[in-house]
């Protein structure tokens, strides 16, 4: 419907300098929290021409967009990430008052990497934390008049100028209300029913009665988009199913029991959260498989946490934080590839410039998991 783009244009109108353009990018990313793919594509495309005016290198725009795209999604329980991780926690018995959603909400303050990353990107935006490393060189290049990395001039990104012009023409009359109202319905009904499926169906019904009278799309097109939405989820659904098959196989093989029996005598319970965070970071970065890795790690570390007496909610937060770290940084993760395409840079350019800036939130998360492992 172009609703997300229409909503983004509201923020574009108030971007008057470099700082406000980056602040608008950040705020839009926080608001469009439902899915990191939607976030990265809609904001990357809508804000890049604005930040270009104020000589923001495309690598830094991608860093801003993906920080809110990948990070905010894990901090909101009704996002795609939140719902999925909540279900993984439920299957392992991590609940508060019989509710896994309540347990996930309690885990959010302990998701130290996402929280630190959000804080750091704001501090970088206002130069409270200085830009350094390859990103500093990218800013120098942008100040000299070229916001694109060298690789762009060798090979354009997937979204050409013609694609952008066609998108601008298609959505020239995009209305922000077409995004705002369905999102409000999604949030309110999820809170009232604690069922995101019911909320999503209600959201689709609201969209139908909004878009058809506006002639945003025909009835047939509306149905086609629903089918395409389902189709887009088939690959990840199949992967998740395979992961749960592996999970059951590991249960039958007694993998969790073997790990517990082997590690329990050797492990200080206070070190489990930091170990979980580091191991999850390593596995997800090495494989690029965020959701699949979480489905495998949860059934091992949560029973171990129960066995050694470590706080299961803190340990769950460590798994989610490790997955968020890789989604924020790994150059062959789908979220990074999408934001790189939207900002017209190569994923390797993103990783090269962003990696040093992620050292601070990563170190802060390590310290917090270590400290809270002793006090929680």
Wavefront OBJ file of the C-alpha trace (Angstrom):
o trace
v 0.000 0.000 0.000
v 2.987 2.311 0.391
v 1.916 3.052 3.948
v 5.400 2.624 5.411
v 6.855 4.922 2.756
v 4.108 7.482 3.396
v 4.891 7.328 7.086
v 8.609 7.772 6.403
v 7.893 10.935 4.427
v 6.468 12.556 7.544
v 9.879 12.271 9.139
v 11.648 13.391 5.980
v 9.894 16.773 6.165
v 11.520 17.589 9.510
v 15.069 16.540 8.553
v 16.846 19.895 8.213
v 20.486 18.947 8.873
v 22.733 15.936 9.366
v 21.798 15.401 12.999
v 18.047 15.625 12.443
v 18.227 13.421 9.336
v 19.944 10.711 11.388
v 17.539 11.235 14.293
v 14.563 10.861 11.945
v 16.120 7.683 10.544
v 16.512 6.362 14.079
v 12.972 7.274 15.171
v 11.393 5.772 12.055
v 13.363 2.594 12.645
v 12.084 2.357 16.196
v 8.488 2.922 15.118
v 8.520 0.450 12.206
v 9.336 -2.404 14.566
v 7.178 -5.226 13.243
v 9.774 -6.805 10.972
v 13.437 -6.092 10.280
v 13.032 -6.713 6.521
v 10.256 -4.118 6.243
v 12.276 -1.738 8.391
v 15.502 -2.061 6.411
v 13.889 -1.741 3.004
v 11.351 1.017 3.685
v 13.659 3.273 5.686
v 16.773 2.615 3.634
v 15.000 3.606 0.408
v 13.073 6.548 1.857
v 15.927 8.179 3.790
v 18.953 7.736 1.557
v 18.303 10.797 -0.611
v 17.728 12.886 2.520
v 20.959 11.844 4.234
v 22.827 12.292 0.942
v 22.015 16.020 1.127
v 23.838 16.271 4.432
v 26.851 14.198 3.329
v 26.168 11.085 5.368
v 28.052 8.134 3.845
v 25.809 5.319 2.716
v 27.658 2.889 4.997
v 26.666 4.954 8.030
v 23.061 5.213 6.842
v 22.990 1.415 6.542
v 24.435 1.147 10.059
v 21.672 3.386 11.421
v 18.919 1.600 9.543
v 20.050 -1.908 10.425
v 20.619 -0.984 14.067
v 16.957 -0.129 14.475
v 15.854 -2.848 12.041
v 17.642 -5.797 13.621
v 17.846 -4.475 17.167
v 14.453 -2.951 17.891
v 12.707 -6.085 16.610
v 14.148 -8.158 19.462
v 13.140 -5.566 22.054
v 9.464 -5.627 21.011
v 7.584 -8.811 21.992
v 5.044 -8.588 19.133
v 7.626 -8.340 16.350
v 8.510 -11.350 14.207
v 11.647 -11.871 16.303
v 9.805 -11.452 19.596
v 7.054 -13.921 18.764
v 9.534 -16.529 17.532
v 11.878 -16.243 20.515
v 8.905 -16.300 22.893
v 7.803 -19.620 21.438
v 11.309 -21.061 21.849
v 11.268 -19.979 25.491
v 7.840 -21.550 25.979
v 9.000 -24.911 24.613
v 11.787 -24.918 27.213
v 9.525 -23.994 30.107
v 10.756 -20.422 30.562
v 7.534 -18.796 31.758
v 6.344 -16.251 34.308
v 2.897 -16.864 35.730
v 2.356 -19.485 33.060
v 3.129 -17.038 30.237
v 6.181 -17.186 27.987
v 5.345 -13.697 26.698
v 5.605 -12.361 30.251
v 8.971 -14.118 30.573
v 10.167 -12.551 27.317
v 9.110 -9.108 28.520
v 11.068 -9.672 31.740
v 14.089 -10.694 29.646
v 14.113 -7.459 27.614
v 16.034 -5.388 30.222
v 18.730 -8.097 30.147
v 19.169 -7.986 26.355
v 22.339 -6.015 26.841
v 23.730 -6.024 23.300
v 20.575 -4.629 21.634
v 20.200 -1.980 24.324
v 23.876 -0.983 24.165
v 23.793 -0.881 20.346
v 20.781 1.453 20.330
v 22.420 3.772 22.849
v 25.723 3.758 20.984
v 24.214 4.623 17.607
v 22.616 7.715 19.168
v 25.924 8.656 20.765
v 27.704 8.200 17.422
v 25.049 10.315 15.678
v 25.710 13.249 17.989
v 29.479 12.623 18.140
v 29.375 12.028 21.876
v 31.205 8.883 20.870
v 33.703 9.735 18.125
v 33.513 8.013 14.754
v 36.717 6.065 14.134
v 38.311 3.496 11.868
v 37.051 2.889 8.308
v 33.819 4.748 9.045
v 35.807 7.917 9.766
v 37.371 7.589 6.309
v 33.896 7.104 4.834
v 32.772 10.387 6.418
v 35.839 12.151 5.018
v 34.976 10.802 1.571
v 31.363 11.981 1.959
v 32.501 15.449 3.046
v 34.535 15.553 -0.155
v 31.333 14.966 -2.103
v 31.014 11.202 -2.587
v 28.593 9.400 -0.264
v 29.112 6.087 -2.055
v 31.912 3.606 -1.330
v 34.310 2.829 -4.146
v 32.600 -0.502 -4.841
v 29.404 1.325 -5.859
v 31.113 2.922 -8.810
v 32.313 -0.481 -9.970
v 28.962 -2.214 -9.641
v 25.653 -0.557 -8.704
v 23.465 -2.105 -6.030
v 20.363 -4.106 -6.803
v 18.125 -1.015 -6.643
v 18.912 1.182 -9.643
v 17.979 4.835 -10.137
v 15.239 3.629 -12.489
v 13.884 1.394 -9.732
v 13.867 4.325 -7.310
v 12.109 6.597 -9.817
v 9.489 3.915 -10.474
v 8.956 3.452 -6.739
v 8.624 7.203 -6.197
v 6.042 7.406 -8.980
v 4.113 4.385 -7.721
v 3.931 5.711 -4.179
v 3.663 9.429 -4.863
v 0.265 9.496 -3.120
v 1.222 7.097 -0.316
v -0.658 7.826 2.911
v 0.862 7.355 6.343
v -2.501 6.339 7.832
v -2.359 3.172 5.729
v 0.541 2.113 7.911
v -0.348 3.723 11.244
v -3.887 2.383 11.689
v -3.134 -1.310 10.863
v -0.093 -1.186 13.162
v -2.193 0.229 15.995
v -4.716 -2.567 15.466
v -1.906 -5.126 15.538
v -0.460 -3.762 18.785
v -3.751 -3.223 20.621
v -5.288 -6.605 19.757
v -2.047 -8.412 20.580
v -2.056 -6.770 24.018
v -5.743 -7.543 24.587
v -5.681 -11.161 23.380
v -2.012 -12.146 23.884
v -2.338 -13.802 20.460
v -0.381 -12.273 17.593
v -2.101 -14.554 15.037
v -5.527 -13.146 15.882
v -4.035 -9.632 15.800
v -2.454 -10.246 12.373
v -5.751 -11.510 10.940
v -7.552 -8.460 12.341
v -4.858 -6.267 10.822
v -5.429 -7.849 7.387
v -9.180 -7.270 7.668
v -8.600 -3.599 8.558
v -6.235 -3.262 5.588
v -8.904 -4.708 3.272
v -11.539 -2.195 4.353
v -9.007 0.645 4.073
v -7.222 -0.161 0.816
v -10.075 -1.314 -1.413
v -12.250 1.831 -1.006
v -9.147 3.991 -1.573
v -8.406 2.002 -4.741
v -4.882 1.450 -3.490
v -5.315 -2.047 -4.888
v -8.047 -4.208 -6.335
v -9.579 -7.147 -4.505
v -7.635 -9.586 -6.662
v -4.379 -7.751 -5.972
v -5.111 -7.785 -2.244
v -5.523 -11.544 -2.379
v -2.349 -11.885 -4.441
v -0.381 -9.944 -1.828
v -1.685 -12.211 0.936
v -0.532 -15.255 -1.049
v 2.858 -13.639 -1.715
v 3.190 -12.878 1.986
v 2.597 -16.523 2.827
v 5.011 -17.603 0.081
v 7.735 -15.306 1.423
v 7.521 -17.082 4.778
v 7.735 -20.620 3.361
v 11.574 -20.843 3.236
v 12.030 -19.681 6.834
v 9.121 -21.892 7.942
v 10.760 -24.931 6.342
v 14.098 -24.067 7.966
v 12.452 -23.686 11.356
v 10.653 -27.015 10.907
v 13.974 -28.661 10.095
v 15.469 -27.100 13.208
v 12.701 -28.528 15.370
v 13.267 -31.932 13.766
v 16.918 -31.587 14.760
v 15.804 -30.470 18.206
v 13.703 -33.635 18.645
v 16.544 -35.767 17.318
v 18.903 -34.210 19.870
v 16.351 -34.878 22.601
v 16.147 -38.553 21.611
v 19.938 -38.766 21.503
v 20.110 -37.172 24.947
v 22.320 -34.285 23.799
v 21.030 -31.845 26.426
v 21.492 -34.410 29.206
v 24.983 -35.213 27.945
v 25.962 -31.535 27.925
v 24.495 -31.007 31.395
v 26.232 -34.056 32.876
v 29.547 -33.076 31.283
v 29.488 -29.353 31.995
v 27.629 -29.107 35.327
v 30.533 -30.246 37.542
v 32.920 -27.847 35.791
v 30.774 -24.745 35.299
v 30.323 -21.880 37.721
v 26.632 -20.965 37.220
v 27.491 -17.266 37.155
v 29.499 -17.724 33.942
v 26.720 -19.391 31.941
v 25.106 -16.134 30.618
v 28.376 -14.723 29.261
v 29.355 -18.113 27.806
v 25.913 -18.428 26.198
v 26.194 -14.957 24.672
v 29.666 -15.584 23.243
v 28.831 -19.045 21.902
v 25.628 -17.800 20.270
v 27.519 -14.886 18.698
v 30.155 -17.260 17.333
v 27.768 -19.875 15.950
v 25.353 -17.428 14.349
v 28.164 -15.337 12.857
v 29.928 -18.428 11.521
v 26.803 -19.926 9.979
v 24.660 -16.864 9.219
v 21.720 -18.892 10.552
v 20.114 -16.752 13.228
v 16.711 -18.303 13.753
v 17.985 -21.834 13.233
v 20.837 -21.377 15.703
v 18.451 -20.045 18.345
v 16.235 -23.126 17.888
v 19.265 -25.341 18.540
v 20.906 -23.336 21.357
v 17.800 -22.805 23.506
v 17.172 -26.536 24.163
v 20.765 -26.947 25.355
v 21.451 -23.862 27.480
v 18.052 -23.508 29.181
v 18.007 -27.044 30.668
v 21.627 -26.400 31.680
v 20.577 -23.132 33.351
v 17.856 -24.933 35.304
v 20.311 -27.684 36.281
v 23.082 -25.408 37.580
v 20.786 -22.776 39.086
v 21.435 -19.920 36.648
v 18.621 -17.445 35.971
v 16.821 -18.846 32.895
v 15.453 -15.449 31.843
v 18.956 -13.932 31.862
v 20.255 -16.911 29.887
v 17.416 -16.549 27.367
v 18.323 -12.879 26.964
v 21.912 -13.952 26.237
v 20.727 -16.165 23.358
v 18.591 -13.375 21.878
v 21.442 -10.869 22.275
v 23.877 -13.179 20.514
v 21.503 -13.602 17.575
v 20.943 -9.827 17.420
v 24.696 -9.224 17.361
v 25.145 -11.368 14.265
v 22.103 -9.876 12.528
v 23.629 -6.473 13.196
v 27.076 -7.305 11.888
v 27.466 -10.491 9.815
v 27.777 -9.441 6.164
v 26.118 -12.591 4.758
v 23.065 -12.460 7.014
v 19.865 -11.674 5.111
v 19.124 -8.483 7.090
v 22.550 -7.017 6.288
v 22.276 -7.978 2.625
v 18.848 -6.330 2.409
v 19.885 -3.073 4.081
v 23.029 -2.979 1.926
v 20.885 -3.325 -1.182
v 18.472 -0.632 0.000
v 21.389 1.745 0.709
v 23.186 0.751 -2.511
v 26.389 -0.567 -0.963
v 28.059 -3.957 -0.830
v 27.580 -6.077 2.323
v 31.370 -6.244 2.656
v 31.511 -2.429 2.740
v 28.941 -2.511 5.518
v 30.852 -5.062 7.566
v 34.223 -3.361 7.099
v 33.047 0.034 8.299
v 30.528 -1.048 10.940
v 32.539 -3.769 12.725
v 34.777 -1.367 14.708
v 31.744 0.665 15.830
v 30.149 -2.498 17.229
v 33.102 -3.225 19.509
v 31.813 -0.859 22.212
v 28.263 -2.326 22.536
v 29.715 -5.838 22.277
v 32.177 -5.172 25.103
v 29.449 -3.521 27.192
v 27.217 -6.573 26.706
v 30.020 -8.930 27.750
v 30.651 -6.959 30.934
v 26.933 -6.824 31.775
v 26.354 -10.544 31.244
v 29.381 -11.307 33.374
v 28.306 -8.984 36.198
v 24.623 -9.912 36.147
v 25.524 -13.594 36.100
v 26.723 -13.087 39.666
v 23.987 -10.792 40.943
v 20.744 -12.066 39.336
l 1 2 3 4 5 6 7 8 9 10 11 12 13 14 15 16 17 18 19 20 21 22 23 24 25 26 27 28 29 30 31 32 33 34 35 36 37 38 39 40 41 42 43 44 45 46 47 48 49 50 51 52 53 54 55 56 57 58 59 60 61 62 63 64 65 66 67 68 69 70 71 72 73 74 75 76 77 78 79 80 81 82 83 84 85 86 87 88 89 90 91 92 93 94 95 96 97 98 99 100 101 102 103 104 105 106 107 108 109 110 111 112 113 114 115 116 117 118 119 120 121 122 123 124 125 126 127 128 129 130 131 132 133 134 135 136 137 138 139 140 141 142 143 144 145 146 147 148 149 150 151 152 153 154 155 156 157 158 159 160 161 162 163 164 165 166 167 168 169 170 171 172 173 174 175 176 177 178 179 180 181 182 183 184 185 186 187 188 189 190 191 192 193 194 195 196 197 198 199 200 201 202 203 204 205 206 207 208 209 210 211 212 213 214 215 216 217 218 219 220 221 222 223 224 225 226 227 228 229 230 231 232 233 234 235 236 237 238 239 240 241 242 243 244 245 246 247 248 249 250 251 252 253 254 255 256 257 258 259 260 261 262 263 264 265 266 267 268 269 270 271 272 273 274 275 276 277 278 279 280 281 282 283 284 285 286 287 288 289 290 291 292 293 294 295 296 297 298 299 300 301 302 303 304 305 306 307 308 309 310 311 312 313 314 315 316 317 318 319 320 321 322 323 324 325 326 327 328 329 330 331 332 333 334 335 336 337 338 339 340 341 342 343 344 345 346 347 348 349 350 351 352 353 354 355 356 357 358 359 360 361 362 363 364 365 366 367 368 369 370 371 372 373 374 375 376
